[in-house]
Amino acid sequence: ANDVLRVDKRGIEALQYGSVKGLPDLREVIVNELLAPKGIDAGPENILITSGGLEGINLLCQVFIDPGDVILVESPTFVHCVEIFEMFQAKCISVAMDEHGMVPEDLEEKIRRFSPKVVYVIPTFHNPTGRTLSLERRMKIAELGSRYDVLILEDDPYRDIRYSGEDLKPIRAFDRTGHTVLANSFSKIFSPGSRLGYVLASERVIEKLLDAKTATNSHTSMLPQVLCAEFFKRGYYPAHHRMICDLYRERRDAMIESIDRHFPVGTKRTFPDGGLFTWAELPGDVNTTELLAEATSDPEVKVAFVAGEGFFIEGGGMGKNCMRLSFGAVPPEKIRIGAERLGRFLKKKV
Ligand SMILES: Cc1ncc(COP(=O)(O)O)c(C=O)c1O
């Protein structure tokens, strides 16, 4: 940061007003280093820099959502976005998911039945389940967006932190009609506190988002944009990317091995090829919301997880035997100790 702000005199730029779309060289970085390698043919004119991925989703709602509009979401889904959608008085309706992500047959049926304005999908290393939408389904969902004239909101903040398996093109790469809007984030690959994200969309959609962005906060803070652009342009990203993937891979492996070794017989869990979460489904009639308070306060356990129920908009006890386990922020030794303690506790409960 010192180098960038003093040596290059970008400090002055960083403290000035900037353009609504975002810093030109950061938009170039996104197009050339993050999107082109994923098979996305876009120009800087298709990019809007946002204050975190979540702002992109907010702006999209500002532009497209009227009270009562239907938004289809996966079951389970990232609750934070449901909160955004509901703030705009959208009606969220869930679409079934299996181990390959959102089920296109159920999606199509619900598109026909509810005429949604938006389909919200987290295709890669899904939050909360860690699942990844298959290639065929990515193509199919892009096609459904075009055929039924529905906006596909592809929220893909974990895509670049893959530790195993084959890289898959984003849904947006299969969109021929401009119906897919990709919201992405620098939180997982650069820094969460910098609050940087971006939206990739057709120029028509970007033009609309620019009005909303101007009315909201004029543009994203310049200082993090300058630092992030320089981080990529100076070539720091490849080594950093390797480092975080190695780190998280080891943590994921420790988490998966420990769940398999210590959790009750009959537990099902996902194997995420990347991202920060795994999802466990416990056998028997347990309620993880109730277990959480006990697991965090019991001195023999002291392990936190996120109870499954809250990720389902359907209510009615869906996901009550499930939990999301995060491995991103904890070193492998601690993951092993934590999973062993939690496993011992759960065995007494199921
Ligand atoms: C699925 C999903 N979308 C969006 C976000 C928000 O990202 P950002 O920090 O860029 O606002 C997150 C963050 O955890 C997420 O899990």
The ligand as an SDF file (V2000), in Angstrom:
LIG
                    3D

 16 16  0  0  0  0  0  0  0  0999 V2000
  -23.1830  -16.5570   -1.6480 C   0  0  0  0  0  0  0  0  0  0  0  0
  -22.6110  -15.2460   -1.2520 C   0  0  0  0  0  0  0  0  0  0  0  0
  -22.9240  -14.1630   -1.9520 N   0  0  0  0  0  0  0  0  0  0  0  0
  -22.4220  -12.9590   -1.6380 C   0  0  0  0  0  0  0  0  0  0  0  0
  -21.5600  -12.8040   -0.5880 C   0  0  0  0  0  0  0  0  0  0  0  0
  -21.0830  -11.4320   -0.2380 C   0  0  0  0  0  0  0  0  0  0  0  0
  -19.8510  -11.0990   -0.7040 O   0  0  0  0  0  0  0  0  0  0  0  0
  -19.2160   -9.6790   -0.4280 P   0  0  0  0  0  0  0  0  0  0  0  0
  -18.3380   -9.8110    0.7690 O   0  0  0  0  0  0  0  0  0  0  0  0
  -18.4240   -9.3880   -1.6520 O   0  0  0  0  0  0  0  0  0  0  0  0
  -20.3060   -8.6690   -0.2410 O   0  0  0  0  0  0  0  0  0  0  0  0
  -21.2020  -13.9060    0.1750 C   0  0  0  0  0  0  0  0  0  0  0  0
  -20.2930  -13.7310    1.3020 C   0  0  0  0  0  0  0  0  0  0  0  0
  -20.0640  -14.5140    2.1280 O   0  0  0  0  0  0  0  0  0  0  0  0
  -21.7500  -15.1610   -0.1640 C   0  0  0  0  0  0  0  0  0  0  0  0
  -21.4790  -16.2590    0.5470 O   0  0  0  0  0  0  0  0  0  0  0  0
  1  2  1  0
  2  3  1  0
  2 15  2  0
  3  4  2  0
  4  5  1  0
  5  6  1  0
  5 12  2  0
  6  7  1  0
  7  8  1  0
  8  9  2  0
  8 10  1  0
  8 11  1  0
 12 13  1  0
 12 15  1  0
 13 14  2  0
 15 16  1  0
M  END
$$$$
